[in-house]
Amino acid sequence: MKFTATHLEHLNWALLAQASRVVPMRDIYKGDIGHRVIGLRHDVDDNEGSFETALRMAQWECDHGYSSTYFLLHDSHYWTTDNLVQALEFEELGHEVGIHVNALAEAFRQRKHPELILAEALDDLRSVGLRIDGCVAHGDQLCRNEKGEVTFVNDEMFSESARPELGPPNRVIERGNVLLQLAPQPRSVYGLAYDANWLPRGNYLSDSGGHWSQPLEQVVDTFGQGQLHMLVHPDHWAGAFAKAAA
């Protein structure tokens, strides 16, 4: 399912416009946790046109009085100096920029320490003047083994994000013939205050895979019974902004 302008219009009047506020994840972390407040985030993945669509989406949200968080994926095709400077537009439009963490997966590809990969990526963002407080893990294909099972999550490099169901936090993970020793550190070591996936919430709606994680009308019907967090990937919404792209 690829979302269109009609889907965007429906999402707006059925849900977003019903909220008392639509806010970035930094505000949720700081305590804006009302049941009619929506915490909205966007994971800008490594797909063609994702960054450009994210900027159009940010303008649309600004025009409608909404604020959100855009998590940028390091080592993606759009990770260039020019684009990172352009990412200042997100902040100018009233949004937050965070980092989409993929350092464990990239450690296998680059044969570098994940701590160095993440530190360099954060330096890239902050050196152009972006304020980076938040992070969220990227679901890289390397997080899954040959059987398709998730054996690590990129946020496991943080001590606050232990996942005992996957194993000890300091275990060794392997891909191919490469071994990687996990050595979790507090997020504060990287100047990060929060991880969006670990913030408390009452309900969660995601468009991962190009379709809603639960029926939209069901979310609308229960809205206000607990705080809603939403994940919207710009990758799936290029069609909604086709006219703006022309």
Beta strands, then each sheet from edge to edge (+ up, - down):
strand 1: 21-23
strand 2: 37-44
strand 3: 69-73
strand 4: 96-101
strand 5: 134-137
strand 6: 172-175
strand 7: 178-181
strand 8: 194-195
strand 9: 203-206
strand 10: 228-231
sheet 1: 1+ 2+ 3+ 4+ 5+ 8+
sheet 2: 1+ 2+ 10+ 9+
sheet 3: 6+ 7-
end
